[in-house]
Every structure is written in C-alpha cells, then in structure tokens.
Amino acid sequence: MSTEYVIKKEMKKHLLIALLITILAGSTIIAFGIAVNNFKYPLLSTLIFFPLLGSLFIFFISSQREELIKVTTLVVAIVEFILSLPLYLSFDKYSSKMQFIEKYLWIPQWGIYYSLGVDGISILFILLSGLLTILCVLVSWNEINKKIKEFYICLLLTHSAMIGVFMSLDIFLFYIFWEAMLIPMYLIIGVWGGPRRIYSAIKFFLYTFIGSLLMLIGIIILYLHTGTSDLMRLTQFSYPYKMQIWLFLAFLSAFAVKVPMWPVHTWLPDAHTEAPTAGSVILAGILIKMGAYGLLRFNIPMFPEATLALKPFMLILSVIAIIYGALICLVQTDLKRLIAYSSVSHMGFVTLGIFALNHQGIQGGILQMINHGIITGALFLCIGIVYQRSHTREIAKYGGVASVMPIYSALFMVFLLASIGLPGTNGFIGEFLILLGAFKAWKLMSILGATALIIGAAYMLWLYERVFFKKTTPYINEHIRGYGDLNSREIVTLLPLLLAVFWIGFYPKEILSFLDLSVRDLLNHFNSMIGVAK
Amino acid sequence: MERLYLLIPLLPLLGFAVNILMGRFTKPRFVNTVAISSIFLSFLISSVAVYEVLGGRVIEYNIYTWIISHDLQVSIGYLIDELTAVMLIVVTLVSLLVHIYSVGYMHGDPGYARYFAYLNLFVFSMLMLIMGNNLLQLYFGWEAVGLCSYFLIGFWYEKKSAANAGKKAFIVNRVGDFGFTLGIFLLFINVQTLNYGELFPKLTTLQGEVINLLGLHIDLITLIALLLFCGAVGKSAQLPLHVWLPDAMEGPTPVSALIHAATMVTAGVFMVARLNPLYGLSETALFIVALVGAITSFIAATIGLVQRDIKRIIAYSTISQLGYMFLACGVAAYGAGIFHLYTHAFFKALLFLCAGSVMHAMAGELDIFKMGGLKKYMPVTYATFLIAALSISGIPGLAGFFSKDEILWFAYSSPKSYGKILWFIGTITASITAFYTFRILFLAFHGKFRGDAKLLNHLHESPKVMTYPLLILALFSIIGGYFSVPHFIKPVVGEAVPSVPHEQEKIVMIISICAALIGILLAYYMYVLKPLLPKMLCERFQWLYRVLFNKYYFDEVYNYLFVKPTLWISQKIVENITDRKVIEGIVNGIPKLLYLAGEKLRPIQTGYLQQYAILMIMGICIILFIILMV
C-alpha cells in the first residue's frame, strides 16, 4: 500500500468526520431555532419525511460501500433525534390540547385530512422511538452482514411509520401508518432473522393483519356513522351502546394483538426470538406500545360506556397476562424467548393500569410503556451483544459470564433490576403507580398482579444466576474470552438507556408532568361522557 | 445546617460510585481509604446530628419531591428524631468497624474493590431506610438493602451455593414485600399520605373501620398493620420466612456481621417501632407480632442447639434474638425492643467478627467439632468472644443483660393476658441462648485441637486491623447498656406501663439470671466435664436430633409445597398445554383447516365443463327453490 493512498484515506476520514460534525451541529442549531420560534414550522411532517428522504438517499448509494451506508443511517437517525428535541423543549405542559398541529385537506371528496399533532402522551413515544432507532443502528453495525443497504432502509422506514402512528389525528392516516409499519418490520424479521424467521414473520404478519382488518371495518363504520375522520371530533360523539360494544371489540382486536394481550400473544415470542437484535428492540420498544396507545386514543375516549362495561373483563385479561407471562418465563430455556414472555407480563401491567381508569393507573400505565421500552429494549440489546460473541441463545450453554465480562454483567444487572421494579429504577415508579391505581379500582386484581413481583424476581434472578454466576463454562470461555468485555460502541449503545433508568427512577416528575394534563383530560372526558350517558 | 445531614447518606454513595467505577484500576489501599473515610465522615456527621437530637431537637427536611401523581405525593427527605438517632449510632458505628475489619479479612481477594463498593452502597441504603420521613422512602431503602444483601451473599458468585443463597434471600424477601406493598396501598388509599408526620394524626380516624376483603370483614387498621408486618417478617427473618438467613452465611463473614446481624435484619423491628402509632391501635396486630416473635425466638434457638457450623449457629441466634425484639414490640414495649436492637448490634456483630477471625485462622473451616483449644492461639479473639457470649447470655453488668431484662420485665408485667406466657417462652429461650453460645465457646476455644496437624501450625491470632474492631465492639458490648435507650426514645415510641408492682422486677431479673447461668453451666457440664454426653443424648433422642438438625425441614417443605408445584404448573399446564397445545393449536389450526378444506375441495375441480355446468344449474335450482319457498 503506497503512502499516498494511506494519506488520501486519512484525509478522507478527517473530511468525513468534519462533515459529520457540521451536519450534527447544523441540525442542532436548526432544532433550537425551531424550538425558539415554535409552531411556525411543520416539524411533525419533517420528522416523518426526513427518514424517508434519508432512506431514499441510501437507496442510491452503492451496496458495496457498507461503511458509508452505516454512517449515513447513523447520521440520519441522530439528526432525526435532534430534530425531535424541540417537541420536548417547547411543548406546553400546561395545556392538554394537541400541539404542533398540521392540517391539510387530503382527499377533499371524502373530507379526509392529513392532520398531525401531539400531546403529552405521544410526544414521549416519538422521543423514545428516535433514541431507540439510533441504538438499533449501533447494535446492528456488525450483526447485520447481508443485504446491508436494504436493512438500514427498512429500519428508517419503520421509524417513519411508527412515529406517524403516534402523530396522526385522522383515523385513515392512522390506519395507513399502522399498516405501513408492518411491511418493513415483516422484512426485518423475515430476511435478517434467525433460522425459523419465515414462520415467525408470516405469523407476525397474519396475526397483526387480521386484527387490523377488523379495526379497518370499525374505522369505516365510524366514518359512515359520523361523516368525519377527525380523531378529536370522533371522541365528541355519543354512540349507541350496542355500537360502542362492537366497535370497542373491533378496535380491541387490532390493539390486543399488538400489545399483546393474553391470549393473542403467541406471535410475540416467535417474532422476538427470530428477529435480529434491532428488530427485537423496535418490537419491544415501540411497536407493541402502539396497541396500548390505540386503546388510550380510541377505545377509552370514543366508547366510554363500552369501556366501563368491559372494564372487569379487560382487568382480568391483564392479570392473566401478568401471571401467565411470569410463570412461563420460569421454564424458558432460550434467553430471548424468556425476555419476550416477560414482555407479555409487563404489558399486562400496562393494560392493568390503563383499565384501572383512574389517574395513577393510566399515568403509571403510560410511564410503564416508556419504561418497558427502555428496559426491555436494553435487555434485548444486551442479549444481542452477547449473542454476537457466543452465537447461542440457549441458557444452559451459558454460565460464569460475570467473570469474563464484568462491565457487561453490571449493566445487565441494572436493567434486570429495573425490570423487576426495584425502587430507584424507572420500573418501580411505573409498577407502583399501576398497582396503586388498580388497587383503587379492584383490589383483588391488584393483589393478584402484585404476585408478579415475586415470580418476576424469581425468573429474572434465576436467569442471571444461570448466565452470569458460577464457574465459567468451557463453551463461554472459548467464545467470549477472545472478544473480551464490552467495546466502546457497545457501551455507548447501552449508556443512554442506563441513564434513563436512573433518571426516571429518581426524578420521575419530569415525565409524569408531561402526562399529567393529558391523562387528566382523558379522564375528565371519559367521566363526563359517562355522565351524559347516564 | 440541615442540609449538612444530607451528607450522611450521600458520602457512602459517593464512596460506592468511586469504587465501582475506578476501583478496578486502583490499588487496594486507595479502595479502602475511600470506603473507610466516607463511612468515617458519615459517622462524624451522624454524631453531630445525634448530639443535636440529644439537645431535644427533631430535624426534618424535604430534599425534593420524588413522585407526584394526582393525590399521591412522595418526597425524598429525612427525619432525625430520637429513634433515628439510635439507629444512626448503630449503623454508622458498626459499619465503620466492619469496614476496618474487612481490610484485613478481605485482604488479597480479587473482588476487593467490588466488595467495598457494595458495602458502601449498603450503608447508603440503610441510612436512606432509617432517615426517611415517609413510608415509601423506607421502602426504597428496604429494597435497596435487600439488593446489597443479595450482592454480598453471592459475592463469591463462582460458588454455586453462594449464588443460590443470594437468590433465595432476595426472593423470600420479595414474598414479605408483597404484603408490605399491599399494606402501603391500603394505608395510602385511606389516609392519602405516606409522610410519617401527616400520617400518624390521621390514623385515629380509621379506628373501627372495617374492610371487606374477599368476603371477610376485617378491621382496617389490623389489616394494614399485619400486611406491613409481612415485610418485617421477611426482612427480619421471622417464622415462616426465616429460611434465607442461615443460607445467607455464604457471604463474607464481615457482611454477616454488618448486614445479617447488626443492621439490615433489624429493619423490620425499626419499622414496627417507627409505625408504633399504627400498631398501638390494633390489639390483634400486636398480639400477632408478639406471637411471631416468641415462636421464632424459641424455634430458632432450638435449631441453634445442634448445628455444627459456627456461622449458622450464630445466624439462628440472630433469628432468635430478632424474635425477642418483636416480642418486645408486641407488648408495646418498643423502647425495650429498640434497646435490644442496639445492644444486640454490638455483641452479635462481635460474635460474627470473632467467628470470622476464627475462620481466618482455620483456613475457612466452619465446623466447631473440628476446632478446639483455640484459646491458646487466639487470646484476643477468645477474650472478646467470651465478652460477647456473656453479653448475649444476659450476665449482669453487660449490655445484653439490660436490654434482655427490660424485654422480659415488660412481657411479664404486660397488662395483656398472654404476657406471662411470652415471658415464660422468653426465659426458656434465654437459657437455650446461653447454652448454645457457650457450646461454641467450649467446643471451639477450650479443650484440645481436633483438626488436622497441618492446620495446627497455621493457627494464629488475626492482624491488628481485625482485632482492634473486636476490642472496640467488646467495649460497647460491655458499656452499651448504660445508655438507657428506652428512656431516650420515649418521645417517639412512648413507654409501656407495667401492670404489676415494681417490686416484682427483681424477681424477674433473678429468674432470668438463673436461666442464663443454668444454660452456661449445662454447656460446661456437657462439653467440658462430660464430653461424651452430647453424643449419647443424640443417640437416645435421635428423632428429635434429626428434626432439629434438619431445621424442622422448612426448606424441604417449601420446596415441595411452593417451588416444585410452581415449576410444574409453569412447565406442564401453562407452557405445554395452554400455550403450545390450546392457543398455538387454534392459531396454527385455522390455516391448517383452510388448507385441509382446500385439499378436500380439490377433487371437485375436475376440469370438465359439463360437470361444472350441471353443478351450477343444480345450485341455481336449489337457490330458486329456497327463495320461492320462503
């Protein structure tokens, strides 16, 4: 290799770094510019379309230039996250109205609008989604080694569609984003997944698609009945009781699959287990939250009487999910499958809180969605990190990892503790509020749900013991010693989530204040609708 | 000035942060300097706080609002009153001594920095627990000390038994915390606050309220008190959740001294004393507290009689003494309970540290039957162990005597009908306690060495960094009792009123001294004068010996009653039948059914147009027929 070539390469590297810094600095300035004179700029559309543009750009890069593709995706993801910060900075916490509203007539004949807006609930998911997408790029860096270009395009597309779901204020737009997100996710599982990826991907697709079809019918009925597709206006109508029940169930079928609630949860373990790490993180972090989000946006405000009538049913299903998911975790032999089933249990907590239908329950439920995204996202990242070294997910093959990877073990321990709701971590705040809310609503359900505190500790600590403690097994020695502990990229991947765990754990006020008015508004609306009906 | 007291918990936290982040890259000297100095400073500031409390001040300060959600508002803050002051002395002083001792004990361990980091984290958590001004902060500390205990029990995690013991401790504690959490909920939804200062005045309004729980009508206050007590039963290792503490001895011995004897396990007693306005309102709850305490103290003492492992005997002794403290709380003599907590912290930590010193000399050997004659080789350890043993037995003049006598007196003089029975159990237990403690003393330190010759040459007194803490603790085990804790904390916990004339106190005292002497003399008779007698007795009462030696088979029963069925249900019912067969059967069954239908319908598609035409006509006819008929 000639020195000239090396120098050229060096220069290129420096140029690239300079370019990166310029882009990041520029986007930061733009972001703060937007934050200062807020509401003037179509920020939400920018957030949706920027990753789309990014993926289009990547599309034109030659597939040979893998590094460039990865760096570009990373930059797009980071800029996207920076651009979403104005949402956080200039959001008015003292208003329960939708903010950053954009509304354009889309299909004039049917009166359908392209209408976007966020409130305190959705804003958190958009931020979380931005953060997790960055981490997904980082964790996929070495893990994905085929069809690299397509993978990163899919990742960005998923992000666009996901945040679209959280921003839509028009049911048709909502539905489009809802379904659009299925396709790249299906590809991520089906193309870059493990050995049984095809089965899992199809199962994931069919499950969610059938649920969504029922929702589509519900949406059409709603539209025909009221003549509007505006989400906010739809909540103002008072629907006949029977219609409410049927529509509630139609929407529930889509959302329950996504959450996933018991007994329509069986796609989740398969999808999680087979998906690549980034896929699992997005699934656990954002995608399954859309179900619970839908329940909050549609079922509760639009069909209050049905909600009240079906509340016991929903609470029972939630508690079944909590206990069932926890019990089944006890006997899992596959690392990822265990965490996947723990998701079923934790999402049971979320729905338990939401259908407690009181302030603490709903607030805790939403907080727990965020928490679960952080914690389970982190746990999947952790498993991905160790999987890249050991190439096995079988718990029995592990043992004594703590001796060879001390930093990794410590970080895993923190996320595990957050997962079992230790005070001082974010998991505690969520679980405590949910159980308190549920206790106010129906004591027995809260008591039963609280048993998961015991079973949860049992399966998680047992997992930790089997994987990290005892003498290092020869298998682990052989596979991990060579790689050593976490490298700096992996630490950077986990660090933001670690900070979030403690930040929310010790200072939950910040996030709770975002939710406070939105939740209060939702409950006031709900109660007044019930009052009108009576 | 008030903000200064923030440093009491924050300094150990800082020590933890420094050691966990940098400890791996620095010298052991740096690690222990950071750890010990942080505790030492914390101890100094605590002394200032205690001094202020002695002057009659109560310090309360809110740092920031932790959780705020609708009517729930919880802050992180602290409350230093007389009760907290006593706990501050115990926690910071014993921690400091154990930290110093650990420098010698853990010398050369590869996890040196990790050990000190965890130990500092523990002190932080324990201080949060005792200093908090609300129930949720107590819960925070409660869980955090449990976590540190988990870390430290499983400190040598490469050992399977240690990893298991840590896990067991955490899970058993969670069982107790399950009740504790529900207790907090029930309390909160009735009084809308968790702050002690706001909570206690509101409690009287709940008196007489009845709650319908699963069809049973239960007195609300009793239920709250008992649910919270569940947490105490777990944390303070009372029956039936005591099973984790003996196993916790897998951890390093200084940890057993600090966490599993002096501080963490007493958190339950502290909680009951702290919530005395609540417990005081429910006779039933107090009765159950006393009952659990009495039964535990007796059962644990009997198990301690026949064990061979020096640390486990002391662990059962701890369980038994904790039972004593609950017994005191149960007769509303919270002052006596906390007094015993305070003296117990010194003599029990001393017993453990002496055991650690012995292990140090014996190369980790724990079986007291393989020791013997250590007196000669380890004079300081022997002398301090003797002081601790005399103190725990309740020999007059030593710390243990004062607190034990106080408990027995208040049990005896209690106006409650069951007071005398509690006193009787307590006195018998005192005798057993003296017996098994001196059994250790005589077997380990007297007589001839029974280990192998190689070990004999290894025997040596521990280094000064270990013996000095022993001497200081011995000093406190002697003089600790002259500081009248019950009198000092009277403003917080009140005072039990004796229902019998004060003259009888002398009788109670004499009986308890006699009980202790009988225990000691019996141990002397059996293990020094007639060393063959114990073996004969074991053979004579074999079944009893076996039951006691196997700890009443608690572990086995729990295994068959809870662990195995849960795993079986999870595996067979939940996973195999429900998840795989039923739900997945239906999910995979629908596509299969469609496929099957297609398969069956395929022969119809023959490709002959005539056949299709005939079928079509037939179909039309049938439809027409139906339409016309209807």
Contacts between the chains, C-beta under 8 A, distances in Angstrom:
chain1	res1	chain2	res2	distance
A	203	B	587	7.6
A	206	B	591	7.7
A	207	B	587	7.6
A	263	B	583	5.1
A	266	B	579	6.7
A	266	B	583	5.3
A	266	B	584	5.5
A	266	B	587	5.8
A	324	B	574	6.1
A	324	B	578	7.6
A	327	B	566	7.2
A	327	B	569	6.6
A	327	B	570	4.2
A	327	B	574	4.9
A	328	B	570	6.1
A	328	B	574	5.1
A	328	B	575	5.3
A	328	B	579	6.3
A	330	B	566	6.9
A	330	B	567	6.1
A	330	B	570	4.5
A	331	B	567	6.6
A	331	B	570	4.7
A	331	B	571	4.5
A	331	B	574	7.9
A	331	B	575	5.5
A	358	B	70	7.8
A	359	B	69	6.5
A	359	B	70	3.7
A	359	B	71	7.9
A	360	B	69	5.2
A	360	B	70	5.8
A	360	B	72	6.1
A	363	B	69	5.2
A	363	B	70	7.4
A	364	B	69	7.3
A	400	B	158	6.6
A	402	B	157	5.9
A	403	B	158	6.8
A	406	B	24	7.7
A	410	B	20	7.7
A	417	B	147	6.9
A	422	B	143	5.5
A	422	B	144	7.5
A	422	B	147	6.2
A	423	B	136	7.9
A	423	B	139	6.2
A	423	B	140	4.0
A	423	B	143	4.9
A	423	B	144	6.7
A	424	B	140	6.3
A	424	B	143	7.9
A	424	B	144	6.4
A	428	B	143	7.9
A	429	B	67	6.2
A	432	B	67	7.7
A	432	B	181	7.8
A	433	B	67	7.6
A	433	B	69	5.7
A	433	B	72	7.5
A	435	B	181	6.9
A	435	B	185	6.8
A	436	B	72	6.8
A	436	B	185	5.5
A	436	B	188	6.9
A	436	B	189	7.8
A	439	B	182	7.6
A	439	B	185	4.3
A	439	B	186	7.6
A	439	B	189	6.6
A	440	B	189	5.8
A	443	B	213	7.3
A	444	B	214	6.9
A	446	B	182	7.7
A	446	B	185	7.0
A	447	B	182	6.3
A	450	B	178	5.7
A	450	B	181	5.9
A	450	B	182	6.4
A	451	B	178	6.8
A	453	B	174	5.8
A	453	B	177	6.8
A	453	B	178	5.8
A	453	B	181	6.9
A	454	B	171	6.7
A	454	B	174	4.7
A	454	B	175	5.6
A	454	B	178	5.7
A	455	B	566	7.7
A	457	B	170	5.9
A	457	B	171	5.4
A	457	B	174	4.6
A	458	B	171	5.2
A	458	B	174	7.9
A	461	B	150	7.7
A	461	B	167	4.7
A	461	B	170	5.8
A	461	B	171	6.7
A	462	B	167	6.6
A	465	B	163	4.9
A	465	B	164	7.2
A	465	B	167	5.5
A	468	B	157	7.4
A	469	B	154	6.7
A	469	B	157	4.1
A	469	B	158	7.2
A	469	B	160	7.9
A	469	B	163	3.9
A	470	B	157	7.2
A	470	B	158	6.2
A	470	B	159	8.0
A	470	B	160	5.5
A	470	B	163	6.1
A	471	B	158	5.3
A	506	B	66	7.4
A	507	B	64	7.9
A	507	B	66	7.8
A	508	B	66	7.4
A	508	B	67	5.7
A	509	B	65	6.2
A	509	B	66	7.6
A	509	B	67	7.4
A	509	B	68	5.7
A	512	B	67	7.3
A	512	B	68	6.3
A	512	B	69	5.8
A	513	B	68	7.9
A	516	B	69	7.7
